[in-house]
Amino acid sequence: MIARKEYYYGLDQLRALLMLIGVLTHAASIISPFYQWNYHSERYQDALIHNIVHITHFFRVEAFFLIAGFFSAMVLVKKGKRYFLKGRYLRVLMPLIFSILLINSFEVWFVVGHGITSRENIGNFIVHSWFLLTLMIISLICLLPIDKFFAYLSGLNGFVKLGLFVFYMYLPFGVKFVLNMFVPMADHSLFYSLYGYLIEKTLYYSIYFFIGYLIYRNEAIRGFFHKKSIKTFLWVIAIAGLSYQTFSVSETKENLSFAMRAINVCIQHASAISVSLLLFDFFFSSSFPPSRAVAFLVRSAIIVYLFHHPVLIVFGYYFDVPGMTPFVYFMLLVTAGYLLSFIGYLIVNGMPLTRFMFGLK
């Protein structure tokens, strides 16, 4: 087990940074020429800005869940399951419920009321709060005897463990493929929306969560990834995987063959795991003493992430007028997204009730 520190400030700051980058990612999605986001500007499309920012999309949430798994293991070991579950109730379940009731409901009302999306296309109110739902489901799995399960796996042959990992890696996509044979996706959009939020995302991101969990529980695992030769290998996989995904982002995934889709899943996981481990190792090993400014960013990150989504949609809609360049339009969205979301944090943090509603200490 990893030697105890007073606190892992670097990892806490990395977790906040990954959430704050979400504003840039979603602002770039508005001007993407490759796909339709919750709001899409036909006037200001720019592939270069999108690709530069969008590269973080290939690992940002995966790295977040890896860190969440690490901290979850730490709390379970130090404080026990009762304390862990109470923390999940206050810091995950409450923000999930109130973000759906207040923030997401407003977003759905706005996109329908302004003709951005038709009422028939609104399948749920979870929207971008899905990561809280996924984190809550995986956290409940942590209450099971998973340490005994991992102890059993550790005794298996290395090739068997690799085979099980590959099977689990493809499981969410394989289940969806089989389901589509009996329940056509085109005719049951709500069913597949629920499947995506409740099962597919849980299976996908639990890989990263439990990698982080095992890193805390087993120091030998972290030491293995800290080796220079392993880090060099991870860098090669990360650069190659991110480059491939960036240059292929314009491809229509539905037109790809089954084999090509399977290869893409492997590349996606390989690059995301590599970058997540490299980020973890750097921020774990580095000394980042907390400052007032950094502490503010860490505390506000969750509120900024929850609030920025509707802010970008509203301002994306009203700023979408002639006379600007894509870069100016993008920077206006980013500025409005950060500024109003930070103001939202100050308001939420100023009252005990709203702090409870959105999981602030």
Solvent accessible surface area in square Angstrom, and as a share of the most:
residue,aa,sasa,rsa
1,M,99,0.44
2,I,8,0.04
3,A,74,0.58
4,R,103,0.37
5,K,91,0.39
6,E,159,0.71
7,Y,74,0.28
8,Y,6,0.02
9,Y,86,0.33
10,G,5,0.05
11,L,1,0.00
12,D,20,0.10
13,Q,26,0.12
14,L,3,0.01
15,R,61,0.22
16,A,4,0.03
17,L,80,0.40
18,L,4,0.02
19,M,22,0.10
20,L,18,0.09
21,I,32,0.16
22,G,0,0.00
23,V,0,0.00
24,L,58,0.29
25,T,2,0.01
26,H,22,0.10
27,A,0,0.00
28,A,0,0.00
29,S,5,0.03
30,I,0,0.00
31,I,0,0.00
32,S,0,0.00
33,P,53,0.33
34,F,64,0.27
35,Y,75,0.28
36,Q,128,0.57
37,W,41,0.14
38,N,55,0.28
39,Y,23,0.09
40,H,25,0.11
41,S,0,0.00
42,E,121,0.54
43,R,121,0.44
44,Y,7,0.03
45,Q,68,0.30
46,D,36,0.19
47,A,41,0.32
48,L,123,0.61
49,I,24,0.12
50,H,0,0.00
51,N,38,0.19
52,I,113,0.57
53,V,22,0.13
54,H,13,0.06
55,I,60,0.30
56,T,24,0.14
57,H,88,0.39
58,F,25,0.10
59,F,24,0.10
60,R,10,0.04
61,V,18,0.10
62,E,8,0.04
63,A,1,0.01
64,F,17,0.07
65,F,0,0.00
66,L,1,0.01
67,I,1,0.01
68,A,4,0.03
69,G,0,0.00
70,F,0,0.00
71,F,13,0.06
72,S,1,0.01
73,A,0,0.00
74,M,15,0.07
75,V,39,0.23
76,L,24,0.12
77,V,52,0.30
78,K,92,0.39
79,K,122,0.52
80,G,27,0.26
81,K,101,0.43
82,R,214,0.78
83,Y,117,0.45
84,F,4,0.02
85,L,69,0.35
86,K,128,0.54
87,G,22,0.21
88,R,35,0.13
89,Y,93,0.36
90,L,39,0.19
91,R,84,0.31
92,V,4,0.02
93,L,53,0.26
94,M,19,0.08
95,P,0,0.00
96,L,13,0.07
97,I,65,0.33
98,F,49,0.20
99,S,0,0.00
100,I,41,0.21
101,L,104,0.52
102,L,91,0.45
103,I,15,0.08
104,N,0,0.00
105,S,38,0.24
106,F,88,0.37
107,E,5,0.02
108,V,16,0.09
109,W,156,0.55
110,F,7,0.03
111,V,9,0.05
112,V,31,0.18
113,G,57,0.55
114,H,59,0.26
115,G,65,0.62
116,I,43,0.22
117,T,35,0.20
118,S,53,0.34
119,R,176,0.64
120,E,150,0.67
121,N,108,0.56
122,I,46,0.24
123,G,37,0.36
124,N,35,0.18
125,F,94,0.39
126,I,26,0.13
127,V,23,0.13
128,H,7,0.03
129,S,0,0.00
130,W,33,0.11
131,F,9,0.04
132,L,4,0.02
133,L,29,0.14
134,T,0,0.00
135,L,12,0.06
136,M,19,0.09
137,I,42,0.22
138,I,0,0.00
139,S,0,0.00
140,L,85,0.42
141,I,56,0.28
142,C,2,0.01
143,L,51,0.25
144,L,105,0.52
145,P,88,0.55
146,I,17,0.08
147,D,59,0.31
148,K,155,0.66
149,F,112,0.47
150,F,38,0.16
151,A,64,0.50
152,Y,143,0.54
153,L,39,0.20
154,S,76,0.49
155,G,69,0.66
156,L,48,0.24
157,N,91,0.47
158,G,49,0.47
159,F,167,0.70
160,V,72,0.41
161,K,77,0.33
162,L,105,0.52
163,G,39,0.37
164,L,81,0.40
165,F,72,0.30
166,V,59,0.34
167,F,130,0.54
168,Y,74,0.28
169,M,11,0.05
170,Y,62,0.24
171,L,50,0.25
172,P,0,0.00
173,F,62,0.26
174,G,33,0.32
175,V,52,0.30
176,K,53,0.23
177,F,103,0.43
178,V,76,0.44
179,L,46,0.23
180,N,63,0.32
181,M,128,0.57
182,F,154,0.64
183,V,39,0.23
184,P,60,0.38
185,M,78,0.35
186,A,100,0.78
187,D,106,0.55
188,H,78,0.35
189,S,84,0.54
190,L,97,0.48
191,F,87,0.36
192,Y,16,0.06
193,S,29,0.18
194,L,78,0.39
195,Y,9,0.04
196,G,11,0.11
197,Y,31,0.12
198,L,84,0.42
199,I,82,0.42
200,E,27,0.12
201,K,53,0.22
202,T,11,0.07
203,L,31,0.16
204,Y,13,0.05
205,Y,24,0.09
206,S,2,0.02
207,I,10,0.05
208,Y,0,0.00
209,F,0,0.00
210,F,29,0.12
211,I,30,0.15
212,G,0,0.00
213,Y,5,0.02
214,L,50,0.25
215,I,2,0.01
216,Y,0,0.00
217,R,75,0.27
218,N,66,0.34
219,E,82,0.37
220,A,74,0.57
221,I,47,0.24
222,R,41,0.15
223,G,34,0.32
224,F,92,0.38
225,F,48,0.20
226,H,79,0.35
227,K,110,0.47
228,K,172,0.73
229,S,82,0.53
230,I,36,0.18
231,K,56,0.24
232,T,76,0.44
233,F,120,0.50
234,L,12,0.06
235,W,140,0.49
236,V,90,0.52
237,I,50,0.25
238,A,4,0.03
239,I,105,0.54
240,A,60,0.47
241,G,6,0.06
242,L,21,0.10
243,S,42,0.27
244,Y,70,0.27
245,Q,21,0.09
246,T,21,0.12
247,F,168,0.70
248,S,11,0.07
249,V,24,0.14
250,S,68,0.44
251,E,76,0.34
252,T,74,0.43
253,K,93,0.39
254,E,128,0.57
255,N,125,0.64
256,L,37,0.19
257,S,69,0.44
258,F,133,0.55
259,A,64,0.50
260,M,62,0.28
261,R,107,0.39
262,A,30,0.23
263,I,86,0.43
264,N,26,0.14
265,V,15,0.09
266,C,60,0.36
267,I,42,0.22
268,Q,56,0.25
269,H,1,0.00
270,A,38,0.29
271,S,0,0.00
272,A,0,0.00
273,I,28,0.14
274,S,4,0.03
275,V,15,0.08
276,S,2,0.01
277,L,6,0.03
278,L,18,0.09
279,L,41,0.21
280,F,3,0.01
281,D,12,0.06
282,F,114,0.48
283,F,30,0.12
284,F,16,0.07
285,S,65,0.42
286,S,35,0.23
287,S,102,0.66
288,F,67,0.28
289,P,106,0.67
290,P,72,0.45
291,S,56,0.36
292,R,224,0.82
293,A,71,0.55
294,V,50,0.29
295,A,32,0.25
296,F,58,0.24
297,L,71,0.35
298,V,40,0.23
299,R,129,0.47
300,S,0,0.00
301,A,0,0.00
302,I,31,0.16
303,I,0,0.00
304,V,0,0.00
305,Y,12,0.05
306,L,0,0.00
307,F,44,0.18
308,H,0,0.00
309,H,6,0.03
310,P,11,0.07
311,V,23,0.13
312,L,0,0.00
313,I,1,0.01
314,V,28,0.16
315,F,58,0.24
316,G,0,0.00
317,Y,73,0.28
318,Y,121,0.46
319,F,53,0.22
320,D,21,0.11
321,V,75,0.43
322,P,99,0.62
323,G,81,0.78
324,M,49,0.22
325,T,74,0.43
326,P,38,0.24
327,F,125,0.52
328,V,67,0.39
329,Y,0,0.00
330,F,11,0.05
331,M,79,0.35
332,L,69,0.34
333,L,0,0.00
334,V,11,0.06
335,T,77,0.45
336,A,12,0.09
337,G,0,0.00
338,Y,50,0.19
339,L,103,0.51
340,L,64,0.32
341,S,0,0.00
342,F,42,0.18
343,I,73,0.37
344,G,6,0.06
345,Y,3,0.01
346,L,102,0.51
347,I,101,0.51
348,V,6,0.04
349,N,50,0.26
350,G,56,0.54
351,M,91,0.40
352,P,96,0.60
353,L,121,0.60
354,T,23,0.13
355,R,68,0.25
356,F,84,0.35
357,M,24,0.11
358,F,7,0.03
359,G,11,0.10
360,L,20,0.10
361,K,192,0.81
